[in-house]
Amino acid sequence: MPILGRIINELIERDADKYFTKKVREFKGKIVGTNENSELYGELHDVNGFRFLNFKILGPLNVHVYRGCKLYFEGNGQTLEIESDSQEIFSDRSKTLGIGFTSIDIDLEGVEEKLRTGNFNHLKFQLEKTVIVFNINTPAFIDALDTPVDPDDTEMGNENMDPFLQV
């Protein structure tokens, strides 16, 4: 019986890898930051008056944490620290391409105006022992804060990434 279980797992992993490889290749979004090997996308979601910013990291990052992360917006001699709204953060990866998506949400209540006026040029994600830093494209970041997306029009929603929620 263990051999049958291994075969089934390999088939599932192969199909999931095909799915994520396709998703990575077809992904569209607003780039708000970059570093040497990753792109940072951002979308504003407004759900019944609760505003949050969804970040999607496209790159080789491979993490799975259960206690959320800290984000540090830095620039002009100031730092703004924000706790992620997401507690479980994991990377959906294409083994074929060696890259994937990592999704992180932040609640904008109490920090949105600081983000607009802070003129930050770096964003650091502290995911337990893993740190990833992006150079922020300020105009694109402010545009992401100004333009909420309709959940049905997003390429970045988690439900679009999960092959088991597809109909």
C-alpha positions as a Markdown table, in Angstrom:
| # | Residue | x | y | z |
|---|---|---|---|---|
| 1 | Met | 0.0 | 0.0 | 0.0 |
| 2 | Pro | 2.8 | 2.5 | 0.7 |
| 3 | Ile | 3.9 | 2.3 | -3.0 |
| 4 | Leu | 0.4 | 3.3 | -4.1 |
| 5 | Gly | 0.4 | 6.3 | -1.8 |
| 6 | Arg | 3.7 | 7.4 | -3.2 |
| 7 | Ile | 2.4 | 7.1 | -6.8 |
| 8 | Ile | -0.7 | 9.1 | -5.9 |
| 9 | Asn | 1.4 | 11.8 | -4.2 |
| 10 | Glu | 3.7 | 12.1 | -7.2 |
| 11 | Leu | 0.7 | 12.4 | -9.6 |
| 12 | Ile | -0.8 | 15.1 | -7.4 |
| 13 | Glu | 2.5 | 17.0 | -7.1 |
| 14 | Arg | 3.0 | 16.8 | -10.9 |
| 15 | Asp | -0.4 | 18.2 | -11.6 |
| 16 | Ala | 0.0 | 21.0 | -9.0 |
| 17 | Asp | 3.4 | 21.9 | -10.5 |
| 18 | Lys | 1.8 | 22.1 | -14.0 |
| 19 | Tyr | -0.9 | 24.3 | -12.6 |
| 20 | Phe | 1.4 | 26.7 | -10.7 |
| 21 | Thr | 3.8 | 26.8 | -13.7 |
| 22 | Lys | 0.9 | 28.0 | -15.8 |
| 23 | Lys | -0.2 | 30.5 | -13.2 |
| 24 | Val | 3.3 | 32.0 | -12.9 |
| 25 | Arg | 3.6 | 32.4 | -16.6 |
| 26 | Glu | 0.2 | 34.0 | -17.1 |
| 27 | Phe | 0.3 | 36.2 | -14.0 |
| 28 | Lys | -0.5 | 39.9 | -14.4 |
| 29 | Gly | -0.5 | 42.6 | -11.7 |
| 30 | Lys | 0.8 | 46.0 | -10.7 |
| 31 | Ile | 4.5 | 45.9 | -9.9 |
| 32 | Val | 5.2 | 48.2 | -6.9 |
| 33 | Gly | 8.7 | 47.1 | -6.1 |
| 34 | Thr | 11.6 | 45.0 | -7.3 |
| 35 | Asn | 14.9 | 43.5 | -6.1 |
| 36 | Glu | 17.7 | 41.6 | -7.8 |
| 37 | Asn | 15.6 | 38.4 | -8.3 |
| 38 | Ser | 12.0 | 39.1 | -7.3 |
| 39 | Glu | 9.0 | 41.4 | -8.2 |
| 40 | Leu | 6.6 | 42.8 | -5.6 |
| 41 | Tyr | 3.0 | 43.3 | -6.7 |
| 42 | Gly | 0.3 | 45.2 | -4.7 |
| 43 | Glu | -3.4 | 45.5 | -4.8 |
| 44 | Leu | -5.8 | 47.4 | -2.6 |
| 45 | His | -8.9 | 45.6 | -1.5 |
| 46 | Asp | -11.9 | 47.4 | 0.1 |
| 47 | Val | -14.2 | 44.9 | 1.7 |
| 48 | Asn | -17.2 | 46.5 | 3.4 |
| 49 | Gly | -15.1 | 49.6 | 4.4 |
| 50 | Phe | -12.1 | 47.5 | 5.6 |
| 51 | Arg | -9.2 | 48.4 | 3.5 |
| 52 | Phe | -6.2 | 46.1 | 3.1 |
| 53 | Leu | -3.2 | 45.8 | 0.8 |
| 54 | Asn | -2.4 | 42.5 | -0.7 |
| 55 | Phe | 1.3 | 42.0 | -1.6 |
| 56 | Lys | 2.3 | 39.1 | -3.8 |
| 57 | Ile | 6.0 | 38.3 | -4.1 |
| 58 | Leu | 7.0 | 36.6 | -7.4 |
| 59 | Gly | 10.4 | 35.0 | -7.1 |
| 60 | Pro | 12.4 | 32.2 | -5.6 |
| 61 | Leu | 11.3 | 32.8 | -2.0 |
| 62 | Asn | 10.2 | 29.6 | -0.4 |
| 63 | Val | 8.7 | 30.0 | 3.1 |
| 64 | His | 5.9 | 28.7 | 5.3 |
| 65 | Val | 5.4 | 30.6 | 8.6 |
| 66 | Tyr | 2.5 | 30.5 | 11.0 |
| 67 | Arg | 3.1 | 33.7 | 13.0 |
| 68 | Gly | 2.8 | 36.3 | 10.2 |
| 69 | Cys | 5.6 | 38.7 | 9.5 |
| 70 | Lys | 6.7 | 42.3 | 10.0 |
| 71 | Leu | 7.0 | 44.8 | 7.2 |
| 72 | Tyr | 9.3 | 47.7 | 7.5 |
| 73 | Phe | 8.7 | 50.7 | 5.2 |
| 74 | Glu | 12.0 | 52.7 | 5.1 |
| 75 | Gly | 13.0 | 56.0 | 3.6 |
| 76 | Asn | 13.9 | 59.6 | 4.4 |
| 77 | Gly | 15.4 | 58.6 | 7.7 |
| 78 | Gln | 12.2 | 57.1 | 9.0 |
| 79 | Thr | 10.9 | 53.5 | 9.4 |
| 80 | Leu | 7.2 | 52.4 | 9.6 |
| 81 | Glu | 6.8 | 48.9 | 11.1 |
| 82 | Ile | 3.6 | 47.0 | 10.3 |
| 83 | Glu | 2.5 | 43.6 | 11.4 |
| 84 | Ser | 1.0 | 41.4 | 8.6 |
| 85 | Asp | -2.7 | 40.7 | 8.7 |
| 86 | Ser | -1.9 | 37.3 | 7.3 |
| 87 | Gln | -0.8 | 34.8 | 10.0 |
| 88 | Glu | -0.1 | 31.8 | 7.8 |
| 89 | Ile | 2.2 | 32.8 | 5.0 |
| 90 | Phe | 3.4 | 30.3 | 2.4 |
| 91 | Ser | 4.9 | 30.1 | -1.0 |
| 92 | Asp | 3.0 | 28.4 | -3.9 |
| 93 | Arg | 5.8 | 27.4 | -6.2 |
| 94 | Ser | 6.5 | 25.9 | -9.6 |
| 95 | Lys | 9.3 | 23.4 | -9.2 |
| 96 | Thr | 9.7 | 23.5 | -13.0 |
| 97 | Leu | 10.5 | 27.3 | -13.0 |
| 98 | Gly | 12.0 | 27.5 | -9.5 |
| 99 | Ile | 9.8 | 30.4 | -8.6 |
| 100 | Gly | 6.4 | 31.0 | -7.1 |
| 101 | Phe | 4.1 | 33.4 | -5.2 |
| 102 | Thr | 4.1 | 34.4 | -1.6 |
| 103 | Ser | 1.0 | 36.4 | -0.5 |
| 104 | Ile | 1.0 | 38.8 | 2.4 |
| 105 | Asp | -1.9 | 41.1 | 3.5 |
| 106 | Ile | -1.7 | 44.2 | 5.7 |
| 107 | Asp | -4.6 | 46.1 | 7.3 |
| 108 | Leu | -4.4 | 49.7 | 6.3 |
| 109 | Glu | -6.4 | 51.1 | 9.3 |
| 110 | Gly | -4.3 | 53.7 | 11.0 |
| 111 | Val | -1.3 | 53.4 | 8.6 |
| 112 | Glu | -2.7 | 54.3 | 5.2 |
| 113 | Glu | -2.0 | 58.1 | 5.4 |
| 114 | Lys | 1.5 | 57.4 | 6.7 |
| 115 | Leu | 2.1 | 55.1 | 3.7 |
| 116 | Arg | 0.9 | 57.8 | 1.3 |
| 117 | Thr | 3.0 | 60.6 | 2.8 |
| 118 | Gly | 6.1 | 58.8 | 4.0 |
| 119 | Asn | 7.9 | 58.7 | 0.7 |
| 120 | Phe | 9.3 | 55.3 | 1.5 |
| 121 | Asn | 11.8 | 53.8 | -1.0 |
| 122 | His | 12.4 | 50.4 | 0.6 |
| 123 | Leu | 10.1 | 47.7 | 1.9 |
| 124 | Lys | 11.6 | 44.9 | 4.1 |
| 125 | Phe | 9.7 | 41.7 | 4.9 |
| 126 | Gln | 10.9 | 39.9 | 8.0 |
| 127 | Leu | 9.5 | 36.3 | 7.8 |
| 128 | Glu | 10.9 | 34.7 | 10.9 |
| 129 | Lys | 14.6 | 34.2 | 9.9 |
| 130 | Thr | 14.1 | 35.1 | 6.2 |
| 131 | Val | 14.4 | 38.8 | 5.2 |
| 132 | Ile | 13.6 | 40.1 | 1.7 |
| 133 | Val | 14.0 | 43.7 | 0.7 |
| 134 | Phe | 12.4 | 45.5 | -2.2 |
| 135 | Asn | 13.1 | 48.9 | -3.8 |
| 136 | Ile | 9.7 | 50.6 | -4.0 |
| 137 | Asn | 8.4 | 52.3 | -7.1 |
| 138 | Thr | 6.7 | 55.2 | -5.2 |
| 139 | Pro | 4.3 | 56.3 | -8.0 |
| 140 | Ala | 3.2 | 52.7 | -8.6 |
| 141 | Phe | 2.8 | 52.1 | -4.9 |
| 142 | Ile | 0.7 | 55.2 | -4.4 |
| 143 | Asp | -1.4 | 54.2 | -7.4 |
| 144 | Ala | -2.0 | 50.8 | -5.8 |
| 145 | Leu | -3.2 | 52.6 | -2.6 |
| 146 | Asp | -5.6 | 54.8 | -4.7 |
| 147 | Thr | -7.1 | 52.1 | -6.9 |
| 148 | Pro | -9.1 | 49.3 | -5.2 |
| 149 | Val | -9.7 | 46.2 | -7.3 |
| 150 | Asp | -12.9 | 44.3 | -7.7 |
| 151 | Pro | -12.3 | 40.8 | -6.2 |
| 152 | Asp | -13.6 | 39.3 | -9.4 |
| 153 | Asp | -11.0 | 41.1 | -11.5 |
| 154 | Thr | -7.9 | 40.2 | -9.5 |
| 155 | Glu | -5.2 | 37.9 | -10.6 |
| 156 | Met | -3.8 | 38.0 | -7.1 |
| 157 | Gly | -6.5 | 36.5 | -5.0 |
| 158 | Asn | -5.7 | 33.3 | -3.1 |
| 159 | Glu | -8.7 | 31.5 | -4.6 |
| 160 | Asn | -7.2 | 32.0 | -8.1 |
| 161 | Met | -4.0 | 30.3 | -7.0 |
| 162 | Asp | -5.6 | 27.2 | -5.3 |
| 163 | Pro | -6.3 | 24.5 | -7.9 |
| 164 | Phe | -8.7 | 22.8 | -5.5 |
| 165 | Leu | -11.0 | 25.8 | -5.4 |
| 166 | Gln | -11.2 | 26.0 | -9.2 |
| 167 | Val | -14.5 | 25.1 | -10.8 |
